[in-house]
Amino acid sequence: VLRSQTRVPLKDVVVLLTDASASNRIGGRADQTRAAVEALARRITALPGIELRQATVADASGDGGTLAVAALARTLAEVPENRLAGAILVSDGQVADADLKPPLPAPLTLLLTGSRADWDRRLHITRAPAFAIIGQETKIGLRIDELGHLPADAKGRPVAVSMSVDGGPPVTAEALPGQDMELPLTLAHAGANVVQISIPEAAGELTGRNNAAVMQVSGVRDRLKVLLV
């Protein structure tokens, strides 16, 4: 028996996933990501027997965050399991679906962008009423989160919170970071009332984009008196 075979070796596949979400474009993270991806692509494609496949993940619609694991799973679905050599994610680490575990028979490496000295404050609205009775006090719940490595002179210090309705004179109060607090709100007119709450941007803070929140509260009357003639 004489058997003749022709074999063509298949290359191993490396998946390179780039985080292009808003949080990974803050400060110099976009430039860091671009430089890292270009350097990795050059080094990976220079390896013999390696095929590089790249994908990009952006912010999900609405407030879904960065769905990096879902994007990775979609890319891996096109790669035969026995050809996958590994996956690399270049990201700031803010991933909304990190609890999901896609089938990954190879190592996953996270290349983290940013700096160890990065820090930020975030205004988080915990409770916002959709409507309120005119002339009666209601409450808006909020919390200030401190993220990263804060300077010693800023960590845990009270932060001024400012609230204004329809662009009117602001009402200020102090809040301790990490603790839930409530701001009293009394509406003066019916219909839509635009409420803006903000905290000042501190020197050295990573971004001031998450230091403010705007919401709409509808003012309604306690009871409606109608005279039918």
C-alpha positions in Angstrom: 0.0 0.0 0.0 1.4 3.3 -1.1 -0.2 6.4 0.6 0.7 9.9 -0.6 -0.5 13.0 1.4 -0.1 16.7 1.0 -0.4 18.7 4.3 -0.6 22.4 4.8 0.1 23.5 8.3 -2.4 26.0 9.8 -1.2 28.9 11.8 -2.1 29.5 15.4 -4.4 32.4 16.1 -3.9 35.3 18.6 -6.8 37.6 19.2 -6.0 41.2 20.0 -9.0 43.1 21.5 -8.8 46.9 21.7 -11.0 48.9 24.2 -12.2 52.0 22.4 -14.8 53.0 25.1 -15.1 56.5 26.6 -13.3 55.6 29.8 -10.3 54.4 27.9 -10.0 57.7 26.0 -9.6 59.8 29.2 -6.3 61.6 29.6 -3.5 59.9 27.7 -5.1 56.4 27.6 -6.1 56.7 24.0 -2.4 57.3 23.0 -1.3 54.5 25.3 -3.7 52.1 23.7 -2.8 53.0 20.2 0.9 52.7 20.8 0.5 49.3 22.7 -1.7 47.9 19.9 0.7 48.9 17.2 3.6 47.4 19.0 1.8 44.2 19.8 0.6 43.8 16.2 4.2 44.2 14.9 5.6 41.7 17.3 2.9 39.1 16.9 2.8 39.2 13.1 6.6 38.8 13.1 6.3 35.4 14.9 6.4 32.4 12.6 3.2 30.3 12.4 1.1 33.0 14.0 -2.1 34.7 12.6 -3.3 37.9 14.3 -7.0 38.7 14.5 -8.0 42.1 15.8 -11.3 43.4 17.2 -12.5 46.6 18.8 -15.1 47.1 21.6 -16.8 50.4 22.2 -19.5 51.6 24.7 -22.7 49.7 24.6 -25.9 51.6 23.8 -27.6 53.3 26.7 -25.8 52.8 30.0 -24.6 49.3 29.3 -20.9 50.1 29.8 -18.0 48.3 28.1 -19.1 44.8 27.0 -15.6 43.5 26.4 -16.2 39.9 27.3 -19.2 39.7 24.8 -17.0 41.2 22.0 -14.3 38.6 22.9 -16.8 35.8 22.7 -18.0 36.9 19.3 -14.4 37.0 18.0 -13.6 33.6 19.5 -16.6 32.1 17.8 -14.8 32.5 14.5 -11.6 30.8 15.6 -11.3 27.0 15.8 -10.6 26.0 19.4 -7.5 23.9 18.6 -5.9 26.9 16.7 -6.3 29.5 19.5 -2.9 30.4 21.0 -4.2 33.2 23.3 -6.0 36.5 23.6 -4.9 39.9 24.6 -7.1 42.7 25.9 -5.8 46.3 25.9 -8.2 48.2 28.3 -8.4 50.4 31.3 -10.1 47.5 33.1 -13.6 49.1 33.3 -15.5 46.1 31.9 -19.3 45.8 32.6 -19.6 42.1 31.8 -16.4 40.8 33.6 -18.5 38.3 35.5 -19.2 36.4 32.2 -16.8 33.5 31.4 -16.5 32.7 27.7 -15.1 29.4 26.7 -11.4 30.2 26.5 -9.0 27.2 26.1 -6.0 29.6 26.0 -4.5 32.3 28.2 -6.2 35.8 28.3 -3.8 38.7 29.1 -5.0 42.1 30.1 -2.7 45.0 29.2 -3.9 47.8 31.6 -3.7 51.4 30.5 -3.5 54.5 32.7 -1.2 55.3 35.5 -1.0 54.1 39.1 -1.4 57.7 40.3 -4.7 58.2 38.6 -7.6 59.2 40.8 -11.1 60.5 40.4 -14.3 61.5 42.1 -17.7 60.4 40.8 -21.2 61.8 41.6 -23.7 58.9 41.7 -27.4 59.6 42.0 -28.9 56.8 44.1 -32.6 58.0 44.1 -34.3 60.5 41.9 -38.1 61.1 42.1 -39.9 61.2 38.8 -42.4 63.7 40.2 -43.0 65.7 43.3 -45.9 67.7 44.8 -45.5 71.5 44.4 -44.6 73.2 47.7 -43.8 69.9 49.5 -40.3 68.7 50.2 -39.0 65.6 48.6 -35.5 64.0 48.7 -32.8 63.2 46.1 -30.3 60.6 47.2 -26.7 60.7 46.1 -23.2 59.4 46.9 -19.7 60.6 46.1 -17.3 57.8 45.2 -13.6 58.2 45.4 -11.6 56.0 43.0 -7.9 55.3 42.6 -5.0 56.6 44.6 -6.2 59.9 46.1 -3.7 62.4 47.5 -3.5 62.4 51.3 -4.9 65.9 51.6 -8.0 65.0 49.5 -8.9 61.6 50.7 -12.0 61.4 52.8 -12.5 65.2 53.0 -16.0 66.7 52.8 -17.0 67.8 49.3 -19.3 70.7 48.4 -22.4 69.7 46.6 -24.4 72.2 44.6 -28.0 71.9 43.4 -30.0 74.3 41.2 -33.5 74.1 39.7 -34.1 75.5 36.2 -30.8 77.4 36.3 -31.7 79.3 39.5 -29.5 80.1 42.4 -27.7 77.0 43.7 -28.2 75.5 47.1 -25.0 74.0 48.6 -24.3 71.3 51.1 -21.4 69.2 52.2 -21.1 65.4 51.6 -18.6 62.9 52.9 -17.3 60.6 50.1 -18.5 57.0 50.3 -21.6 57.9 52.4 -25.2 58.1 51.1 -26.9 61.4 51.7 -30.1 63.2 50.7 -30.7 66.7 49.4 -34.1 68.3 50.0 -35.9 69.5 47.0 -39.1 71.7 46.9 -40.6 72.5 43.5 -42.2 75.9 42.8 -44.1 75.2 39.6 -45.9 72.5 37.8 -44.6 70.7 34.8 -41.0 69.8 34.0 -38.3 71.0 36.5 -34.7 70.6 35.4 -32.5 69.8 38.5 -28.7 69.9 38.2 -26.4 68.6 40.9 -22.6 69.0 40.7 -19.4 68.8 42.7 -16.3 70.9 41.9 -13.5 69.3 39.9 -10.4 69.0 42.1 -6.8 69.6 40.9 -5.3 66.4 39.6 -8.6 64.7 39.1 -8.7 62.4 36.1 -11.9 63.9 34.6 -14.7 66.2 35.6 -17.3 64.6 33.3 -18.8 62.5 36.1 -18.9 65.4 38.6 -22.4 66.5 37.5 -25.9 65.0 37.0 -29.0 66.4 35.4 -32.5 65.1 35.9 -36.0 66.1 35.2 -38.7 66.1 38.0 -42.3 66.8 37.1 -44.2 69.1 39.5 -47.8 68.1 40.2 -50.5 69.8 42.3 -51.7 68.2 45.5 -55.4 68.3 44.4 -57.1 69.8 41.4 -60.2 71.9 41.9 -62.5 72.1 38.9 -65.8 74.0 38.8 -68.3 72.6 36.3 -70.9 75.0 35.1 
